[in-house]
Structures are given as structure tokens and as C-alpha cells.
Amino acid sequence: MEKTEQSGSGPPRERHGESNSPGKLPLSVRACRVGLYTTVSLVLAATLTHVVLVFFHVAPGNPVSRRYSQQIDAWVYPFFEQNWRLFAPNPDAVNRQILVRTAHTGPDGSTQVSPWFDLTAVDRSAIEHHAFPSHTAQNLLRRAWSSYVETHGQDDTARSERAEMMQQYVSNVAADRVAEHRGGPAFDYIQVRVVTHPVAAPGADVRNSTRTPVEKRLLPWWKVTRHGK
């Protein structure tokens, strides 16, 4: 409650309590400021930590990256994985054509297999003549396959949890793409085939260059969650 102080030669003067002093902010405002400063500090710390860990992941081998390799890998994989090294990029030297076909069991018990469906052609059509192609069309399928090769080698045997995860990832990507773009009957199995072609040398006539593949790889049939109607 405000009080007034009577002066003998002038009007009454207001006398405010301590809670309304000009230099003191309300408790709710101070709490909001503390929360804002704390959030900004945490975001900056997380950003700095991410940049430092990714830097040591892509940097050439050094005592820090070797000593803390387990912590760095735990942060980077699988969401921030890089396929190049700082100061020494390693671009792809081949073009890969990834195809998939599906299979399902008919009412009479027979297995019906679909024709091959070109997943790479779908991504290529989404990239060409687009000023800002999506990151998914450019990298999802390519990175899924390269990660599969890194974890499986040539025998398509998963020997680690990460290898099993990458096999499931490739399977899910292929099944979802087929169901989205091709339609058709429901399917329970998929099979992936990858045809690898060399990149033409600089200045070579692409029209006259041979398209002999350097590798044809046929993966086993994989059971998937039923897609389609």
C-alpha cells in the first residue's frame, strides 16, 4: 500500500515500497532471463562440442583423435558420419546403379517375383534439372549402400550390431521406395542388385565410352514387413 509524505510547503509526495523500486525487476522477468541465458549457453556448448568432435573425426590422425577415438566415434556414428577426410577428400570413382525386385506368395502358394525396379533412376530424375534437389535424393540411397559395403565386405554376412543395423536400413529404404513409386500388389520379400560402372576419364567422350560394369552384386532375399495392399 502506497504512503504519502506531507510537506509543509507543497503537495503530498508518493513514497513507494521497496518491491517497486526502479532498479529491481520482477521475479518472473528475472526467471525468464536466467532460463534464456542458460538455454543459450547449453546450445553454444553443444554446438562447440559437435564441431570439435567432427573436426577430430575428419582430421588426419593425431594424438587427440587416437586417444579419444571411442568417444569421438560414439558421437559421430551413425547420425554425423562423414565419408571424406579433411585436406584429403575421397570422391566416388564409380557410378552405382541400385535395383530392387520384390516377391510375394500368391493365394495358390506360388511365389510371384516382380521385374527389377531402378532406384537410382528415380533419384537421378529427382536431381536433374532441379536447382535445389533434396538431400534425400542425392545421398540417402548412395550412403546407405556405401555403409552396407563397409560393414559387410563381400560375403553379405553381418558380424556386428552395426552391420545388422545397416542391412535393415538398406532393406527398409528399398522397400519404402518400391512401395512409394511403383505400387502394385503387396510383397513380403525384396532383393537388391547393384551394378557398378567406372567413371569416364576427364575429356572422354561419354557417348563412345564403354559401359562395361566392373562389378555386379546380387544380395540375398530379405524378409520385410508387408508393403502394399
trRosetta pair geometry for C-beta under 8 A, 3 or more apart (Angstrom, degrees):
i j d omega theta_ij theta_ji phi_ij phi_ji
2 14 5.9 -23 -178 -156 126 99
2 15 7.0 147 -170 66 75 58
2 16 6.5 -31 -120 -103 96 53
2 17 7.4 -117 -96 -20 56 89
3 14 8.0 126 80 -160 43 53
3 15 4.8 -31 78 63 88 113
4 12 4.0 19 176 169 127 129
4 13 6.7 144 -158 68 73 37
4 14 6.1 -45 -103 -100 74 46
4 15 6.6 165 -107 8 21 92
5 12 6.6 148 65 -162 40 77
5 13 5.0 -24 58 63 97 93
5 15 5.3 82 -25 -41 105 123
6 12 5.7 -39 -96 -106 54 88
7 10 4.6 -4 90 54 132 85
7 11 7.4 29 45 70 110 24
7 12 7.1 167 11 -108 82 35
7 13 6.4 59 -26 -9 118 105
10 13 7.7 43 102 -46 114 96
16 20 4.7 -101 178 83 122 117
16 21 6.9 157 108 -78 120 52
17 20 5.7 80 63 19 75 98
18 21 5.8 -19 -163 -26 45 115
18 24 7.8 35 160 20 70 157
19 24 7.3 -112 -158 96 34 137
21 24 5.0 62 70 14 96 110
25 29 4.5 -100 165 82 118 128
25 30 5.3 141 91 -53 115 90
25 33 8.0 48 105 -4 160 138
26 29 4.9 92 63 7 83 103
26 30 7.2 -155 95 -4 43 88
27 30 5.8 -59 -149 39 33 110
27 31 6.2 34 155 -21 68 107
28 31 5.7 -54 -147 36 31 112
28 32 6.5 33 154 -19 64 103
29 32 5.8 -53 -151 34 32 111
29 33 6.5 32 152 -18 65 106
30 33 5.7 -54 -149 36 33 112
30 34 6.4 34 154 -19 66 104
31 34 5.7 -53 -147 36 32 111
31 35 6.4 32 154 -17 64 107
32 35 5.7 -57 -149 39 31 111
32 36 6.2 32 154 -20 66 107
33 36 5.7 -53 -145 36 31 111
33 37 6.3 28 157 -16 66 106
34 37 5.9 -56 -145 39 29 108
34 38 6.2 29 156 -20 64 109
35 38 5.7 -56 -145 37 29 111
35 39 6.3 29 157 -19 65 107
36 39 5.9 -56 -148 36 29 110
36 40 6.3 26 156 -16 65 108
37 40 5.9 -55 -145 39 30 110
37 41 6.2 32 155 -21 64 108
38 41 5.8 -57 -149 36 29 112
38 42 6.4 27 155 -18 65 106
39 42 5.8 -57 -148 36 30 109
39 43 6.3 28 155 -17 66 107
40 43 5.8 -56 -147 37 30 110
40 44 6.3 29 156 -17 65 108
41 44 5.9 -57 -147 39 29 110
41 45 6.2 28 155 -19 65 108
42 45 5.7 -55 -145 38 30 111
42 46 6.2 29 157 -17 66 106
43 46 5.9 -55 -145 38 29 109
43 47 6.2 30 155 -19 64 108
44 47 5.7 -54 -144 37 30 112
44 48 6.2 29 157 -17 64 107
45 48 5.9 -55 -146 38 29 109
45 49 6.2 30 155 -19 64 108
46 49 5.7 -55 -146 38 30 112
46 50 6.3 32 155 -21 65 106
47 50 5.8 -54 -148 35 30 111
47 51 6.4 28 156 -17 65 106
48 51 5.9 -54 -146 37 30 110
48 52 6.3 28 157 -18 65 108
49 52 5.9 -59 -147 38 28 109
49 53 6.2 22 160 -15 65 111
49 75 8.0 -129 146 -143 99 152
50 53 6.1 -61 -145 40 27 106
50 54 6.1 20 162 -12 65 111
50 75 7.6 -163 -116 168 61 126
50 80 7.5 -158 -159 -107 99 162
51 54 6.1 -61 -144 42 25 106
51 55 6.1 32 155 -26 63 109
52 55 5.7 -55 -149 32 28 115
52 56 6.6 19 158 -11 64 105
53 56 6.1 -57 -149 39 31 104
53 57 6.4 36 150 -25 64 107
53 71 7.7 -108 -125 127 116 88
53 72 5.4 177 -161 -130 88 75
53 75 4.7 -26 163 90 157 150
53 76 6.6 -158 141 -56 107 89
54 57 5.3 -52 -148 32 36 118
54 58 6.4 13 162 -3 69 106
54 76 6.5 130 -100 -103 67 102
54 80 6.0 -95 -94 156 111 131
54 82 7.1 105 -161 -31 94 130
55 58 6.6 -71 -148 46 26 92
55 59 5.7 31 157 -34 67 114
55 86 7.4 32 -157 -53 62 151
56 59 5.5 -47 -128 29 31 118
56 62 7.5 -103 -142 52 87 112
56 64 5.9 -96 -128 111 131 109
56 65 4.4 -180 177 -87 97 95
56 68 7.3 16 136 76 156 112
56 72 5.6 -107 97 -114 114 141
57 65 7.3 162 -80 -134 28 118
57 72 5.4 176 -75 169 86 117
57 73 7.7 132 -114 -80 108 52
57 76 4.9 111 -103 -79 156 152
57 80 7.8 121 43 116 167 107
57 82 6.3 128 118 25 117 120
58 82 5.1 -28 -82 86 110 159
58 84 6.8 24 -143 95 114 66
58 85 5.6 170 -170 -139 70 42
58 86 4.4 101 128 -31 96 92
59 62 6.4 -23 119 1 119 120
59 65 6.4 -165 71 -49 102 144
59 85 7.7 80 -151 -169 4 81
59 86 4.9 -16 -97 38 48 137
60 85 6.9 74 -76 172 59 120
60 86 6.9 -103 -23 70 67 94
60 87 6.8 -38 -36 53 106 124
60 88 7.4 78 -77 5 96 124
61 65 6.2 -131 -140 76 47 125
61 66 6.2 51 -167 -56 93 104
62 65 5.2 83 52 16 77 101
62 66 6.9 -153 87 -5 34 93
63 66 5.9 -63 -143 41 28 108
63 67 6.0 23 163 -19 67 112
64 67 6.0 -59 -144 37 26 106
64 68 6.2 -19 172 22 64 110
65 68 6.8 -73 -132 59 23 80
65 69 6.1 59 160 -82 62 78
65 72 6.3 -6 -143 -16 73 167
66 69 5.8 -11 -147 -40 27 113
68 71 4.7 -43 -178 44 92 114
68 72 5.6 97 120 -27 88 98
69 72 5.6 -58 -142 40 31 112
69 73 6.0 29 161 -17 68 108
70 73 6.1 -56 -144 39 26 107
70 74 6.3 29 155 -22 61 108
71 74 5.7 -54 -147 34 30 114
71 75 6.7 25 156 -15 63 106
72 75 6.0 -62 -156 37 30 106
72 76 6.1 16 157 -12 69 115
73 76 5.8 -60 -133 43 32 104
73 77 5.6 0 179 8 72 114
74 77 7.2 -54 -117 49 16 87
75 80 7.1 -21 135 44 74 134
76 79 7.9 -153 171 60 34 63
76 80 4.8 -101 -148 81 58 99
76 81 6.0 98 152 -86 94 51
76 82 7.4 -65 -166 2 125 86
77 80 7.6 -94 -59 52 23 68
77 81 5.6 48 -102 -73 67 102
77 162 7.5 -17 166 -120 138 134
78 81 6.0 -24 -162 -27 49 119
78 147 7.9 65 -152 -149 110 150
78 162 7.5 162 -77 -137 117 102
78 165 7.3 -134 -55 124 158 142
81 143 7.9 142 85 -170 118 122
81 147 7.4 78 103 -96 164 120
82 85 7.9 128 119 -75 119 39
83 90 7.3 -108 147 72 76 101
83 143 7.1 -146 -31 -119 138 93
83 146 6.5 25 -116 124 146 151
84 88 7.8 -175 179 93 79 56
84 89 4.6 -9 -157 -131 127 69
84 90 5.6 -177 -121 31 70 75
84 91 7.7 12 -98 -65 118 53
85 88 4.6 -8 85 69 110 94
85 89 7.1 -165 52 -85 60 28
85 90 6.6 50 13 -12 92 106
92 95 7.7 102 133 -78 126 43
92 142 7.9 -83 -55 -169 154 127
92 199 7.5 127 120 -43 80 133
93 198 7.2 -21 143 -148 84 72
93 199 5.5 -124 -178 18 48 119
94 196 5.0 12 162 -174 140 100
94 197 6.4 153 -168 77 85 40
94 198 5.7 -58 -112 -109 81 39
94 199 6.0 -132 -97 -24 25 85
94 214 6.8 -98 -122 40 132 130
95 196 7.4 151 79 -157 43 53
95 197 4.8 -19 64 65 94 97
95 198 7.8 18 19 102 80 8
95 199 6.1 115 -26 -79 89 75
96 120 6.9 -164 107 -89 65 143
96 142 7.2 137 54 -122 120 79
96 145 6.5 -159 120 108 158 158
96 194 5.7 -14 -169 -168 110 103
96 195 7.2 148 -158 76 57 45
96 196 5.2 -22 -102 -102 77 72
96 197 7.7 -179 -82 22 29 71
97 118 6.7 -37 -174 -145 100 101
97 120 4.8 -121 -137 34 55 152
97 121 7.8 30 -145 -39 97 81
97 194 7.1 151 77 -157 51 51
97 195 4.5 -14 59 61 105 97
97 196 7.8 -160 22 -73 72 28
97 197 7.1 46 -12 -7 104 107
98 118 7.8 116 81 -160 49 55
98 119 4.8 -41 97 61 97 113
98 120 5.0 123 34 -43 74 99
98 141 6.0 -162 50 170 151 120
98 145 6.1 -134 -87 -68 138 145
98 174 7.9 -119 153 -99 116 104
98 192 6.7 -18 -167 -165 92 103
98 193 7.7 155 -156 83 45 48
98 194 5.3 -12 -104 -105 70 82
99 116 4.5 13 170 -178 132 112
99 117 6.4 151 -161 71 76 39
99 118 5.3 -36 -101 -99 89 53
99 119 6.6 178 -104 8 29 82
99 120 7.6 -57 -58 9 61 97
99 192 7.3 146 82 -158 48 54
99 193 4.8 -17 66 64 99 95
99 194 7.6 -177 25 -79 70 35
99 195 7.3 29 0 -1 111 101
100 116 7.2 134 66 -154 22 67
100 117 5.5 -32 67 61 75 94
100 119 5.9 47 2 -33 107 116
100 174 4.5 157 -98 -167 157 116
100 177 7.4 110 34 76 145 114
100 178 5.8 -106 98 -62 127 122
100 190 5.6 -4 -173 -173 113 110
100 191 6.8 158 -153 79 63 45
100 192 5.2 -24 -99 -101 85 65
100 193 7.4 179 -81 21 35 71
101 113 6.1 39 148 179 125 91
101 114 5.1 -171 -163 75 84 82
101 115 6.5 -127 -117 123 112 19
101 116 5.0 -64 -61 -95 106 52
101 117 6.5 142 -88 6 53 81
101 190 7.2 159 83 -153 37 62
101 191 5.5 -13 59 57 84 96
101 193 7.7 25 0 -2 97 110
102 113 7.5 172 91 -151 40 53
102 114 4.7 27 52 18 80 126
102 117 7.9 11 -10 4 93 125
102 175 7.8 98 -100 -119 114 74
102 178 5.9 143 -44 156 126 160
102 184 8.0 154 59 89 137 132
102 187 3.6 -15 169 -154 127 165
102 189 6.6 141 -162 82 60 57
102 190 5.3 -30 -102 -99 71 72
102 191 7.8 -179 -85 17 26 73
102 227 7.9 -94 -133 59 147 119
103 111 5.6 9 -177 -179 116 102
103 112 6.7 163 -151 82 64 44
103 113 4.8 -21 -98 -100 94 70
103 114 7.1 -140 -71 4 46 78
103 187 6.2 103 60 -155 25 103
103 188 7.0 -57 94 59 69 74
103 189 4.3 -18 59 66 99 110
103 190 7.6 -175 17 -79 76 28
103 191 7.4 43 -12 -10 110 105
103 221 6.8 -25 27 -139 136 128
104 111 7.4 169 88 -150 24 62
104 112 5.9 -18 63 58 73 93
104 185 6.2 -128 44 118 150 113
104 186 5.8 116 -114 100 157 68
104 187 4.4 -120 -50 -119 106 52
104 188 5.2 109 -113 7 74 87
104 189 7.2 180 -72 24 46 81
105 109 6.5 -19 -176 -147 106 33
105 110 7.3 157 -154 81 63 29
105 111 5.7 -38 -98 -96 65 64
105 112 7.6 149 -112 14 16 79
105 188 6.8 -16 3 26 88 137
106 109 6.9 -37 73 32 75 19
106 110 4.9 -4 40 61 118 80
106 111 7.5 -159 2 -86 85 14
106 112 5.4 78 -46 -20 106 116
112 185 7.7 25 91 69 137 146
114 117 7.2 1 124 -30 124 106
114 182 7.9 87 173 148 152 150
114 184 6.8 88 -111 128 136 163
114 187 7.1 -56 -15 -89 126 140
116 193 6.7 -46 -129 38 126 130
117 178 5.7 117 69 -114 156 94
117 181 7.6 146 178 88 131 113
117 182 5.4 -63 -120 -67 148 145
118 121 3.8 43 117 10 123 117
118 122 6.8 159 104 -17 72 81
119 122 5.6 -53 -157 30 39 114
119 123 6.7 34 150 -14 69 103
119 141 5.8 176 138 -132 122 150
119 174 6.7 -85 -66 -122 151 74
119 177 5.4 51 -123 127 109 155
119 178 7.9 -63 -81 -61 101 74
120 123 5.8 -56 -152 39 36 108
120 124 6.1 37 152 -22 69 107
120 141 7.0 -164 -88 118 63 149
121 124 5.5 -52 -142 37 33 113
121 125 6.4 34 158 -20 65 104
122 125 6.1 -55 -151 34 28 108
122 126 6.7 23 151 -15 61 108
122 177 6.8 154 72 -174 157 116
122 181 5.6 -42 -121 -120 145 170
123 126 5.7 -62 -153 38 34 110
123 127 6.4 26 153 -18 68 110
123 137 4.8 159 -150 -166 78 73
123 138 7.4 156 -179 -75 113 21
123 140 8.0 -158 -109 52 131 91
123 141 5.7 -120 -52 23 151 137
124 127 5.8 -62 -148 37 33 108
124 128 6.1 27 162 -19 71 109
125 128 6.3 -47 -130 34 30 106
126 130 6.9 -12 161 -10 49 151
126 133 6.3 112 132 -147 77 106
126 134 6.9 -38 152 31 122 101
126 137 4.0 -126 101 -130 128 147
127 130 6.1 -117 -166 38 25 115
127 133 4.3 27 -125 -123 64 161
127 137 5.4 -176 -59 130 86 122
127 138 6.1 107 -100 -83 124 76
130 133 4.4 103 90 -73 126 80
133 137 5.4 -97 172 73 106 127
133 138 5.8 115 112 -52 118 105
134 137 4.7 93 64 6 91 99
134 138 7.0 -166 94 -4 50 89
135 138 5.8 -64 -147 42 33 109
135 139 5.8 -29 177 28 71 114
135 140 7.6 96 127 -40 69 88
136 139 7.2 -88 -130 53 15 73
136 140 4.6 8 -159 -25 62 131
137 140 7.4 7 -54 18 13 105
138 142 7.6 -47 146 16 48 129
139 142 5.6 -77 -146 52 41 108
139 143 5.1 28 169 -16 85 116
140 143 6.5 -65 -143 40 17 100
140 144 6.3 18 159 -21 59 111
140 173 6.6 -180 150 -138 106 132
141 144 5.7 -55 -146 33 28 114
141 145 6.6 22 159 -15 64 106
141 173 6.4 165 -101 156 69 137
141 177 7.7 38 -86 -65 118 155
142 145 6.2 -62 -155 36 28 105
142 146 6.4 20 156 -13 66 110
143 146 5.7 -54 -139 41 35 109
143 147 6.1 35 161 -18 67 107
144 147 6.1 -60 -150 39 25 108
144 148 6.4 29 151 -23 62 107
144 166 7.4 160 -164 -162 66 83
144 169 5.7 -149 -140 127 104 107
144 170 5.1 145 158 -93 111 73
144 173 5.2 -56 -116 9 174 163
145 148 5.4 -53 -150 32 34 115
145 149 6.5 34 154 -19 67 102
145 170 6.7 92 -86 -115 55 120
145 194 6.5 132 -151 -105 136 142
146 149 5.8 -50 -149 34 34 111
146 150 6.5 36 152 -21 64 105
147 150 5.6 -51 -147 34 34 114
147 151 6.4 16 160 -7 66 111
147 166 5.0 -146 125 -131 102 130
147 169 7.5 -10 88 77 131 143
148 151 6.3 -72 -150 44 27 98
148 152 5.8 -9 168 7 68 123
148 166 4.9 179 -92 147 61 116
148 167 6.6 103 -130 -83 102 52
148 169 7.7 -150 -69 70 97 101
148 170 5.0 24 -72 -48 140 142
149 152 6.4 -75 -128 50 23 92
149 153 7.6 89 -174 -77 56 10
151 158 7.3 15 137 -126 107 75
151 160 6.7 -112 -162 53 104 111
151 162 5.6 -136 -123 114 138 94
151 163 3.9 -177 156 -100 114 76
151 166 4.9 130 39 33 148 148
152 155 7.2 -141 165 64 83 57
152 156 5.5 21 173 -115 132 33
152 157 6.6 143 -155 50 84 39
152 158 6.4 -43 -101 -81 93 58
152 163 5.7 127 -73 -151 71 110
152 166 7.4 -136 -32 89 102 125
152 167 7.2 98 -71 -71 130 100
153 157 7.6 -17 54 45 106 81
156 219 5.8 155 -120 -135 142 79
156 220 6.1 153 136 -5 148 100
158 163 3.8 169 -145 120 79 110
158 164 4.5 102 167 -70 150 66
158 166 8.0 174 -114 55 111 87
158 167 5.4 -79 -68 -17 131 140
159 163 5.8 53 39 25 51 158
160 163 4.6 101 53 3 77 102
160 164 7.2 -142 95 -2 43 85
161 164 5.7 -54 -151 38 35 111
161 165 6.3 38 150 -22 66 105
162 165 5.4 -51 -147 35 35 115
162 166 6.3 32 155 -18 67 104
163 166 5.9 -54 -146 37 31 107
163 167 6.4 34 153 -21 64 104
164 167 5.7 -51 -147 34 32 113
164 168 6.5 30 155 -15 64 106
165 168 5.9 -58 -152 39 31 109
165 169 6.2 35 149 -25 65 107
166 169 5.2 -49 -143 33 35 117
166 170 6.4 36 157 -18 66 100
167 170 6.1 -52 -149 36 29 107
167 171 6.3 30 151 -18 62 110
167 222 7.5 -177 167 -112 98 141
168 171 5.5 -57 -148 39 32 115
168 172 6.2 31 155 -20 67 106
169 172 5.9 -56 -147 36 28 108
169 173 6.3 27 156 -18 64 107
170 173 5.8 -55 -145 37 30 111
170 174 6.2 26 158 -16 65 109
170 192 6.7 -44 154 -38 117 165
171 174 6.1 -60 -148 39 26 108
171 175 6.2 20 159 -15 64 112
171 190 6.4 148 -149 61 77 124
171 222 4.8 -108 -114 123 125 154
171 224 5.7 -169 167 -90 108 105
172 175 5.9 -58 -142 40 28 107
172 176 6.0 25 162 -16 66 110
172 224 7.5 157 -89 -137 49 112
173 176 6.1 -60 -146 39 24 107
173 177 6.2 23 158 -19 63 110
174 177 5.9 -58 -147 36 27 110
174 178 6.4 25 158 -17 64 107
174 190 5.4 153 113 153 123 152
174 192 5.7 -108 -93 -82 160 109
175 178 6.0 -56 -148 36 30 109
175 179 6.3 24 157 -14 65 110
175 187 7.8 -152 -137 84 93 111
175 190 5.4 -132 -78 -32 85 149
175 224 4.6 173 -87 -172 151 159
175 225 7.4 116 143 52 159 75
175 227 5.5 179 176 -36 101 146
176 179 5.9 -59 -145 41 30 108
176 180 6.1 27 158 -20 66 112
176 227 7.7 -156 -89 -113 39 141
177 180 5.8 -60 -145 38 28 110
177 181 6.0 -9 171 9 67 115
178 181 6.8 -75 -135 49 21 87
178 182 5.1 -29 -168 26 64 123
178 187 7.5 -33 116 41 139 143
178 190 7.0 -176 4 -114 152 126
178 227 7.1 100 85 105 101 156
179 182 7.4 -42 -82 50 12 83
179 183 7.5 65 -163 -90 42 32
179 227 4.1 -108 -79 177 131 129
179 228 5.9 -143 -125 -56 97 76
183 228 7.3 111 -166 -117 46 107
184 187 7.8 32 100 -34 108 109
184 228 6.6 -48 87 -122 59 147
185 228 5.9 98 147 137 29 150
185 229 7.3 -85 -143 63 47 79
186 226 5.4 15 -179 -177 120 99
186 227 6.3 168 -148 85 68 44
186 228 3.7 -166 -94 82 54 103
186 229 5.8 -126 -50 71 99 34
187 190 6.9 85 129 -68 130 77
187 224 7.5 30 111 63 89 117
187 226 7.3 169 78 -145 33 60
187 227 5.8 -12 51 57 81 94
187 228 6.2 69 4 15 70 130
188 223 6.6 -19 157 -146 85 73
188 224 6.6 175 -177 58 37 71
188 226 5.5 -22 -93 -95 77 77
189 221 4.9 8 180 -178 126 109
189 222 6.6 153 -155 75 71 40
189 223 5.9 -41 -99 -99 78 46
189 224 6.6 146 -111 15 23 87
190 221 7.3 155 78 -153 28 64
190 222 5.6 -22 62 59 78 93
190 224 5.5 30 0 -14 106 136
191 218 7.3 8 169 -172 112 85
191 219 6.2 178 -164 78 67 81
191 220 7.2 -106 -122 134 91 24
191 221 5.0 -45 -75 -96 101 63
191 222 7.2 153 -85 12 48 75
192 218 8.0 165 93 -154 51 43
192 219 4.4 17 62 33 88 131
192 222 7.9 12 -6 5 96 120
193 216 7.2 -6 -175 -173 100 83
193 217 6.9 164 -157 86 53 54
193 218 5.1 -11 -109 -106 89 70
193 219 7.1 -145 -75 14 42 79
194 215 7.6 -1 109 112 93 101
194 216 7.6 167 86 -153 53 40
194 217 4.6 -6 57 58 96 104
194 219 7.7 57 -4 -26 97 102
195 213 4.9 -78 -174 -115 92 149
195 215 7.4 170 -153 91 38 59
195 216 5.4 -3 -108 -109 75 76
195 217 7.9 -167 -73 25 35 67
196 213 5.8 107 67 -166 50 95
196 214 5.3 -59 102 61 102 87
196 215 4.1 18 39 52 121 97
196 216 7.6 -145 21 -67 76 37
196 217 7.6 42 -14 -2 105 104
197 211 6.0 -29 -131 -161 133 71
197 212 7.8 136 -129 81 83 33
197 213 5.4 -71 -80 -108 68 66
197 214 6.9 132 -125 5 23 85
198 214 5.6 81 -46 -30 91 127
200 204 4.3 -135 173 71 108 128
200 206 5.4 -136 -6 -99 167 76
200 209 4.8 -99 -110 -75 119 177
201 204 4.6 93 61 -28 78 123
204 209 5.3 62 146 -73 123 126
205 208 4.3 29 100 30 119 106
205 209 6.3 172 86 -33 59 84
206 209 5.5 -48 -139 19 33 118
213 216 5.7 79 110 -57 144 86
219 222 7.5 -10 131 -28 116 107
224 227 6.8 -10 118 -17 122 106
